[in-house]
Amino acid sequence: MAAKDEGKDPKKKSATVCGFPISIFFIVVNEFCERFSYYGMRAVLVLYFKYFLRWDDDFATTIYHTFVALCYLTPIMGAIVADSWLGKFKTIVYLSIVYTVGQVVLAVSAIHDITDTNRDGTPDNMTLHIVLSMLGLALIAVGTGGIKPCVSAFGGDQFQDHQEKQRGTFFSIFYLSINAGSLLSTIITPILRGQECGIYTKQKCYSLAFGVPAGLMVASLIVFIVGSGMYIKTPPQGNIMVKFFTCIGFAIKNRFRHRTNEFPKRTHWMDWAEEKYDKLLIAQVKMVLKVLFLYIPLPMFWALYDQQGSRWTLQATNMDGDFGILTIQPDQMQTINAILILLLVPIVESVIYPLIAKCKINFTPLRRITVGMFFAALAFIAAALVEIQIERTLPKFPSSPEVQVKFINMGNKSLDLTAGTNKVTLEAFTANADYLTFEQHFDLTVGSDFNYSTTLTPGSRNTMVIFPDTTPPKLMPVSTPHASDIEKCPPARFFNGLDSDLNVTIGNLDFGDVSANNMSVYVGVPKGSAQFKIKSAAEECVYTQELGFGSSFTLIIPPTFAFGSNCEQSIRPVLDMEQNSFHMAWQIPQYFLLTLGEVVFSVTGLEFSYSQAPSNMKSVLQAGWLLTVAVGNIVVLIVAEAATLQDQWAEYVLFASLLLVVCVIFAIMAYFYTYIDPAKIEAEFAQIDPKQKEKRRNSRKDSVEQHKEERRSSDSSYDNEEQKQTRI
């Protein structure tokens, strides 16, 4: 009861600082931590799918966009729960608990040691990790979506009617906290992901990248609860969204009941709700439906926009992130969007729009939205051009029926090979420069006397180590990583050609004991000049190798190797994979175009929706706007699965083409749209006398009843059916 009185008493005052209620500071901090948690987790999510769960690019993209779609479907649920039953405060607390549990579960799912029983660095029960990941993401989607429509509105509730100026400033600070949280998290969490962690073996630290956002979510919940005693908690007063849908539902049902020609037609199909609902509410619903109709083409924009976190991040994994003084991780490129938003919003609002107005161009909101979609389409054309250049630099991996092989000669003299139709001469302790492609089965002749029939796994890349000094020569096939393994396996492994075991380390990374005449596992080594320490008993040799983005090496320690001052000179590097040569800076134009499209599209769309919405249904249109984001992510799933294009650049062109078509359709719809003044329309209905409104409603009912009576007289069987309809 106290909460109810508190919410209804406009004169109640709470402690203030600089004219602002103290309670809003808890809300702003809460939002900063929550947005850090969400965007930080999302920044590394697609790479987690690819490199930890071992999913291919297409499936990783599918699950990523399914998750984002769920995050934008659940706000409708959160708004209904808050306004109809629990109130905003309890809804935020309860769903934040769900949210926090989800983040913790996701962080636990990324700990490889929990199922790595053989301690080889690879989880032995991947099903458990997948189940925990999906459970965590489902809880996060319910939590983040459910509180999304509540937090900002709850902050607005903390101000009195005379604090309009402070309320406006609060929303600006609130929006700033969102952008600050997302910007910092997309910088920090990729750095955390790049760390090496683990109990038994060191791997990329996704558990830390998810664990820090989980910690921020715990802090967010604690901060929000601490301020509980200072909040103005408005009790639930019924949800206008529920009224909106029930009014539409009644109109459709009533129209279906009276679908025969015996009943007079009405101007608008929503007029069939007049038997039960006030004309003002019906007029408000009509205004909302008019805007929602314009929303139909908009999901296509979000289908392109949200691929920043999936396809564009995967694109960056095949690029060079060396910016001189900075080394940018693929998932950190998303920060360009946040930075450009902060730069472009004031430029567009203060410079671009005024210049357009001075040129006497009527740049209406709907025209701005159309231009925003056009820029997004251009961004994907730019992405396609970048992808074409990347594909020219990437190695060509074998298709399923083929295999690729690189041969290493471990003999101390040159060796002639005939592999299939290829004739190769290998110098001592060297390998052929390029991988050779064969069918799954191929013939290999070593020297002039020894013939082998070789069978390898289809679609695989292999290194064939040959020991020509034995009789017959010994062959040792070793698999070489595919591009999809680029984060886990590269960049270096060692082949120990000695007759004794060696231990190889770099920093705190350990290749383990490399047994005699055997190959070590691949160990990821930081980019740059890597110094490897090769140890045997009390002896040590330091070998330096320059490593670049995406490069991979096999380092041969030949049988002639000896510890000493020049020991490193006898080690022979074999390049397994070229480093990425196309620079990440080429992604900046596509990010610029997409962000410019976002500023023109998203900001204008929100302003347009607000201006065209009735006073009590602005939240309904906000939910509709969020729904377009969810549908857009579903569109990605449909198009990506249906298109089945082999080349990624072709998929980018497809999305750009679809958006351009939608852009034309929206332009036509916008041309025929008539702008309205909701306040004026509402005022007209508000001036109607309540008795006159009741008289008109009864008149409408009498007209319907008259038609019913006429029909009853002609068909006595109709009576039972009509009684059934009346009960409904």
Steps between C-alpha positions, in 0.01 A plus 500: 500500500787732574640449154162585353470822700857591412435454131181706507616791714638766267608718792718237665863609491812287513857599577663676206850587382527798264127478447505131407353221717778292654323187378582564134872463564442138597297452182769653275775285656274197468449568128871555438589165661218316321593634157868422564394147591281452191718656231820357650358150487356553151828638361682167536201269459538403135871425548412285801264302279765460231816432696381346829184313401659421160198606291542609140442862394145444377375321812677748728327784314163323524516453878634854550207659318250267667626626835481867396147446366392355837651799680269729301189283523493479880455878567130457420478241775688726742272797433184293555630343822613836641188700418242229569631304801835559669576865437825629353717462812423134570517413130848651473621320815357157416607501136843638592548194720411280201739708289785463751455125528512478119829692484654280769386180324647626170832581670512150654425343160819659362733330753665228292659331803166379643481220240864480387571169673802413287643851541570555130333844489185377324173438691409130496128558552407777258129421542513625860663827392240549225208431737636742761563764231148478359345504849705807593408683180130418543503645854690807379248558219209487746681725747640771275187518284265497797663794680564701181163687495492539878825666608474827307131537586575426866762776494242741359263410786748643753430860393214725608281685251695824551832329417458477123841656434677260737311206348625596153856526627463161667408332172806657336723369780322165482571474124863600563537221758373249242755610241781521757427147622484355150813685382718397794379140495572451129854623564568307821337158453691414177821577692387263776414238239850524359658405835619143561343318795440148624599262776665228295546660156487863396226600252330822391318625810132513403407421859663827607342691209157377618586505869573874519160590342341256748672688782374831361148357493530400866617854577209640297248300703658591835515873417136501392381322815706728728299798376168327570400720793545820295288404199155623410330169412190553291266201537380314188199678352410277208688459179399711201665237281248245623215743429646563156500133406163420659341791316639375169397145584143605579475701177613202292271261684203735478558560130517125440168450683330762285666419171177460299360774277207545739716714727601849382865557414711727716763753396791314661520140614599620850156668525360154573641540853256785580253264668747447784774765486512877522540687170807680635677167562397378153637819340827452690526140383443616140789747531731230634402252229571762237860532624541125553407448137799717406718282723447192279804562271730619782628161629715470187717788625564319830574179310806677360582712804534216752741307278773725642523256790492187283605507134713815525681370810568171323621700199751681724650167614649469150655848505814664638431692822844657538447877529858575602476611861176302540407141426125473442317173563224402252222552754639842599416641156141533622613794715524705179120504491471635855770764440345614172156531662638744756665700219228488235187570709597862582644556148185376328266687733694828514662517155354263240129555565531883521695504171232289331233737634690802360497331160118510518476121501206361697690219671205344684544227762384227261746620235777487760408141585513413129846658468615308810406169338681604181822566697473157666472338156812690388680373813438141397616567146822635656520186717464285188789684331715446810406131507605455137842642581531280811417184308783574257748488789367193682637150442283267294398207716398166347140410430353187657625234251850653487802519734796736517852397600830672571805272515794542744833331432667397827801356320838671486505505118266599221203274426300443182128430533226412256157569650220429260599694188726739698878466503667674797862536613548579870827623647612368839271593790267708282146483361342584167370858486132435420250237600429250221142392435409134437204269501446318829712208369827575319827325422828622652847399383794583729829502316494252215426175681228542761132528403213570736122511459389784726152564641419811704185649650295676229493878527809507724833681488801292599874515548678182392831455685734266310800320658697389191795354695301199623433195285234527379454877549260578781197727440330700778182692398406782737187711463533873439233741628217624284412869494215437745762388757706816459453630854562177687781329304737760350744630483779254585591138558834319517625182338772341711743319269735402784518161668423655841205691644494880503295754694387817321351807669421862417426724795251309717386285205629145490513273194565216741761233457542436128603138461772385262410507129158634575284809450376722782150641522430847367524774761357846448772760539452878518562685175842658450853383563461176694792358699482124552712327763608148404628304800665167562631426847714804595541625143288769336467654154303817423339519155323812367224491239289788368128414513217691336119496505376164376847357431592147597845333517651157545851544644734210419770404749724284276709201615808720451377748762745571785474734796745788499546864406364462144250223570205696358654511152438132438124520571299507175160679487230357273212735419170316540278802447569850373416787733197715429611772263182704445474763773206544739505873423316414178196420716476860618311626188229235542469582871478871416223446243303271730534732800395799291200298388426412863512864614266612221274193527479414869494844662250629243286188533469543875416870465243428225337225706478729802348787301239279331401299808205579731595628842421171676635261235856615450617186684304286254688653207828465689426128536415489129831666417692243709301226327639613162849431638397148600339431163810636325717241673254229402530623140877436519430138595251452218710665228828340608345152512294535181772660286772236563755711312854367490667842495457739792528806275199374302297480823593861580384607152175305551423681826585837344271426205212395726535819704503715185174333387349558844628860487300562180188339651530712813549817293172429321321434830645820646384701198136414575530546877321800650656645815261546790483694824398244765432770762255674268315177420484404868370847589214462252383180665561634850257789431211263430258497793503166684118474471525564127770233472276252684206599277705435185621168634143392587383616158763279339394209719131558417581492131677170537223358717242603240681300235528209740125509567418504131722199449344315797155539350617333178699225663399372844815288524709818517385571855716240672806607305444867591470415868833324473657809341357724776660283769837523322 
